[in-house]
Amino acid sequence: MEWFVVSPSIVALLFFVAMLAAFIDSIAGGGGLLTVPALLAAGLTPAQALATNKLQAVGASFSASLYFLRRGAVNLREQRLNIAMTFIGAVIGTLLIQHLHTELLRRILPLLILAIGLYFLLVPRLGEEDRARRLHGLPFALIAGSCVGFYDGFFGPGAGSFYALAFVTLAGFNMAKATAHAKVLNFTSNLSSLLFFMFGGQVMWGLGVVMLLGAICGARMGAHMVLSRGQKLIRPMVVIVSAVMSSKLLYDSHGMEILAWFQQL
């Protein structure tokens, strides 16, 4: 049983890591940058870490989504097409990741996430209030649902930020409303990926359930902060998390080159 693979202190640490990650993820995305390294440090293989991370991510995104739905921040009926296209995109991405090399994506992803942070930083009034919608129906569902869902199933880091950006720029939502809707689609793509990993037998259920409980608590607190603080909280968090994510991913992809460059100075 995986309950006995690691010490009780490590299990407790993973619980609190999941709680913190879910709190951050509910507001600005990027929680996986905390949970995946923590699972790897606990001794899981990369495949097990990614699969188990999806289990806790499902708990986090479900908790936040449920909070937003209960408070009327999201109309689930209006999101049916987006949810369906997100699920399909995530299924395709999760299946494809098993057969393709992701090195190119790993190299360009830090730049994409950094661009999101700079976009929110340099456009100060972006997302302060609802604006005219640019895309409706299927075109929006294909971009915000299928494309981002595919990315979340294929690779994952920063998917929540991409969902939120789509709702702000294409649907004209304010930041708080965009973040609430992003969580619903994030839950959809997380669930889709988790189902595939379950079939592959990669989920470490003991650790995953412990982290899921922590994630539910953290996501609930984060979702409350979104609706109570809104724009004042989300914008700086998106900028900070984007910068941290970009730095982490950049180091993972080019760490040796960066260290060698500094040694030559």
C-alpha positions as CSV (number, residue, x, y, z in Angstrom):
1,M,0.0,0.0,0.0
2,E,1.3,3.4,-0.9
3,W,0.4,4.7,2.5
4,F,3.6,3.2,3.8
5,V,5.9,4.3,1.1
6,V,6.8,7.6,2.8
7,S,7.0,8.7,6.4
8,P,4.1,10.3,8.2
9,S,6.0,13.6,8.2
10,I,6.3,13.6,4.5
11,V,2.6,12.8,4.1
12,A,1.8,15.8,6.4
13,L,4.1,18.0,4.4
14,L,2.4,17.0,1.1
15,F,-1.0,17.8,2.6
16,F,0.1,21.4,3.4
17,V,1.9,21.7,0.0
18,A,-1.3,20.8,-1.7
19,M,-3.3,23.2,0.4
20,L,-0.9,26.1,-0.5
21,A,-0.7,25.1,-4.1
22,A,-4.5,25.0,-4.4
23,F,-4.9,28.4,-2.7
24,I,-2.5,29.9,-5.2
25,D,-4.0,28.0,-8.2
26,S,-7.6,29.1,-7.4
27,I,-6.4,32.7,-7.7
28,A,-3.8,32.8,-10.4
29,G,-2.9,29.2,-11.5
30,G,0.4,27.5,-11.4
31,G,-0.1,25.3,-8.3
32,G,1.4,22.3,-10.1
33,L,4.8,23.9,-9.8
34,L,4.7,23.2,-6.1
35,T,2.9,19.8,-6.0
36,V,4.8,18.0,-8.8
37,P,8.3,18.7,-7.4
38,A,7.0,17.8,-4.0
39,L,5.8,14.4,-5.2
40,L,9.0,13.8,-7.1
41,A,11.0,14.6,-3.9
42,A,8.8,12.0,-2.0
43,G,10.1,9.3,-4.3
44,L,7.5,8.9,-7.0
45,T,8.4,8.4,-10.6
46,P,7.6,11.2,-13.0
47,A,4.6,9.3,-14.4
48,Q,3.3,8.6,-10.9
49,A,3.9,12.3,-9.9
50,L,2.0,13.7,-12.8
51,A,-0.9,11.2,-12.4
52,T,-1.1,11.8,-8.6
53,N,-0.9,15.5,-9.1
54,K,-4.0,15.3,-11.4
55,L,-5.9,13.7,-8.6
56,Q,-5.2,16.5,-6.1
57,A,-5.8,19.0,-8.9
58,V,-9.2,17.6,-9.6
59,G,-10.0,18.1,-5.9
60,A,-8.7,21.7,-5.9
61,S,-10.5,22.7,-9.1
62,F,-13.7,21.0,-8.1
63,S,-13.7,22.7,-4.7
64,A,-13.2,26.1,-6.2
65,S,-15.7,25.5,-9.0
66,L,-18.4,24.4,-6.6
67,Y,-17.8,27.5,-4.5
68,F,-18.2,29.8,-7.6
69,L,-21.3,27.9,-8.8
70,R,-23.1,28.1,-5.4
71,R,-22.5,31.8,-5.3
72,G,-23.8,32.4,-8.8
73,A,-20.5,33.5,-10.3
74,V,-20.8,30.8,-13.1
75,N,-23.9,29.7,-15.0
76,L,-23.2,26.1,-15.8
77,R,-25.8,25.8,-18.5
78,E,-24.1,28.6,-20.5
79,Q,-20.8,26.7,-20.3
80,R,-22.0,23.4,-21.6
81,L,-20.3,23.8,-25.0
82,N,-17.1,25.1,-23.5
83,I,-17.0,22.2,-21.0
84,A,-17.6,19.6,-23.7
85,M,-14.9,21.0,-26.0
86,T,-12.5,21.3,-23.1
87,F,-13.0,17.6,-22.2
88,I,-12.4,16.5,-25.8
89,G,-9.3,18.6,-26.1
90,A,-7.9,17.3,-22.9
91,V,-8.5,13.7,-23.9
92,I,-6.6,14.2,-27.1
93,G,-3.8,16.0,-25.4
94,T,-3.4,13.3,-22.7
95,L,-3.4,10.5,-25.3
96,L,-0.9,12.4,-27.6
97,I,1.6,13.1,-24.8
98,Q,2.3,9.4,-24.6
99,H,3.7,9.4,-28.1
100,L,5.3,12.8,-28.8
101,H,8.4,14.5,-27.6
102,T,7.7,17.7,-25.5
103,E,11.1,19.3,-25.6
104,L,10.1,22.2,-27.9
105,L,7.1,22.9,-25.8
106,R,9.2,22.9,-22.7
107,R,11.5,25.5,-24.3
108,I,8.9,28.0,-25.5
109,L,6.5,27.6,-22.6
110,P,8.4,30.0,-20.2
111,L,8.1,32.7,-22.8
112,L,4.4,32.2,-23.2
113,I,3.7,32.3,-19.5
114,L,5.9,35.4,-19.1
115,A,4.0,37.1,-21.9
116,I,0.8,36.5,-19.9
117,G,2.2,38.1,-16.8
118,L,3.6,41.1,-18.8
119,Y,0.3,41.5,-20.6
120,F,-1.6,41.8,-17.3
121,L,1.1,44.1,-15.9
122,L,1.3,46.5,-18.8
123,V,-2.4,46.8,-19.5
124,P,-3.5,48.1,-16.1
125,R,-7.2,48.4,-16.8
126,L,-7.5,44.9,-18.3
127,G,-10.2,42.9,-16.6
128,E,-11.4,45.7,-14.3
129,E,-14.9,45.4,-15.7
130,D,-16.9,43.5,-18.3
131,R,-16.3,44.5,-21.9
132,A,-17.8,43.7,-25.3
133,R,-17.5,40.0,-26.2
134,R,-15.3,39.2,-29.2
135,L,-16.1,35.6,-29.7
136,H,-19.3,33.5,-29.1
137,G,-20.4,29.9,-29.3
138,L,-18.3,27.3,-31.0
139,P,-15.3,29.6,-32.1
140,F,-14.8,30.6,-28.4
141,A,-15.2,27.0,-27.2
142,L,-12.6,25.8,-29.7
143,I,-10.1,28.3,-28.5
144,A,-10.8,28.6,-24.8
145,G,-12.0,25.0,-24.5
146,S,-10.4,22.6,-27.0
147,C,-7.0,24.4,-27.4
148,V,-6.3,25.1,-23.8
149,G,-7.8,21.8,-22.7
150,F,-5.5,20.0,-25.2
151,Y,-2.6,21.9,-23.7
152,D,-3.6,20.9,-20.1
153,G,-3.8,17.3,-21.1
154,F,-0.6,17.4,-23.1
155,F,1.6,19.3,-20.7
156,G,-0.3,21.4,-18.1
157,P,1.6,24.2,-16.3
158,G,-0.2,27.5,-16.4
159,A,-3.4,26.1,-18.0
160,G,-5.5,28.1,-15.5
161,S,-3.8,31.3,-16.6
162,F,-4.5,30.5,-20.2
163,Y,-8.2,29.8,-19.5
164,A,-8.5,33.1,-17.6
165,L,-6.8,35.0,-20.3
166,A,-9.2,33.7,-22.9
167,F,-12.2,34.7,-20.8
168,V,-10.8,38.2,-20.3
169,T,-9.6,38.9,-23.8
170,L,-12.2,37.0,-25.9
171,A,-15.3,36.8,-23.7
172,G,-14.8,40.3,-22.2
173,F,-15.1,39.1,-18.6
174,N,-13.7,41.0,-15.6
175,M,-10.9,39.3,-13.8
176,A,-12.9,37.8,-10.9
177,K,-15.6,36.4,-13.3
178,A,-12.9,35.1,-15.7
179,T,-11.1,33.3,-12.8
180,A,-14.3,31.7,-11.7
181,H,-15.1,30.4,-15.2
182,A,-11.5,29.3,-15.7
183,K,-11.8,27.0,-12.7
184,V,-14.8,25.2,-14.2
185,L,-12.9,24.4,-17.4
186,N,-9.7,23.6,-15.4
187,F,-11.7,21.0,-13.5
188,T,-12.9,19.5,-16.7
189,S,-9.5,19.1,-18.2
190,N,-8.0,17.8,-14.9
191,L,-10.8,15.2,-14.7
192,S,-10.3,14.1,-18.3
193,S,-6.5,13.6,-17.7
194,L,-7.0,11.9,-14.4
195,L,-9.4,9.3,-16.0
196,F,-6.7,8.4,-18.5
197,F,-4.0,8.1,-15.8
198,M,-6.3,5.9,-13.8
199,F,-6.6,3.5,-16.6
200,G,-2.8,3.4,-16.8
201,G,-2.5,2.5,-13.1
202,Q,-0.1,5.4,-12.4
203,V,-2.1,7.1,-9.6
204,M,-0.7,6.7,-6.0
205,W,-4.1,6.7,-4.3
206,G,-2.9,7.0,-0.7
207,L,-0.8,10.1,-1.2
208,G,-3.2,11.4,-3.8
209,V,-6.2,11.3,-1.4
210,V,-4.2,13.1,1.4
211,M,-3.2,15.8,-1.1
212,L,-6.7,16.0,-2.4
213,L,-8.1,16.8,1.1
214,G,-5.5,19.6,1.4
215,A,-6.2,20.9,-2.0
216,I,-10.0,21.1,-1.3
217,C,-9.3,23.2,1.8
218,G,-6.8,25.5,0.0
219,A,-9.0,26.0,-3.1
220,R,-12.0,26.9,-0.9
221,M,-10.0,29.7,0.8
222,G,-8.6,30.9,-2.6
223,A,-12.0,31.0,-4.2
224,H,-13.4,33.0,-1.3
225,M,-10.5,35.5,-1.8
226,V,-11.3,35.8,-5.5
227,L,-14.9,36.9,-4.9
228,S,-14.1,39.1,-1.9
229,R,-11.0,40.8,-3.2
230,G,-11.4,40.4,-6.9
231,Q,-9.3,42.6,-9.2
232,K,-7.0,43.9,-6.4
233,L,-5.8,40.4,-5.5
234,I,-5.9,38.6,-8.9
235,R,-3.9,40.9,-11.0
236,P,-0.7,41.1,-8.8
237,M,-1.0,37.3,-8.2
238,V,-1.2,36.6,-11.9
239,V,1.9,38.7,-12.5
240,I,3.9,37.2,-9.6
241,V,2.9,33.6,-10.4
242,S,3.7,34.1,-14.1
243,A,7.1,35.4,-13.3
244,V,7.8,32.5,-10.8
245,M,6.5,29.9,-13.3
246,S,8.5,31.3,-16.1
247,S,11.7,31.3,-14.0
248,K,11.1,27.8,-12.8
249,L,10.4,26.4,-16.3
250,L,13.2,28.4,-17.8
251,Y,15.7,26.9,-15.3
252,D,14.3,23.4,-15.9
253,S,14.8,23.7,-19.6
254,H,18.0,25.7,-19.7
255,G,19.5,25.4,-16.2
256,M,22.8,24.0,-17.3
257,E,23.3,26.7,-20.0
258,I,22.3,29.5,-17.6
259,L,24.8,28.2,-14.9
260,A,27.6,27.9,-17.6
261,W,26.9,31.4,-18.8
262,F,27.2,32.8,-15.2
263,Q,30.4,30.9,-14.7
264,Q,31.9,32.6,-17.7
265,L,31.2,36.1,-16.4
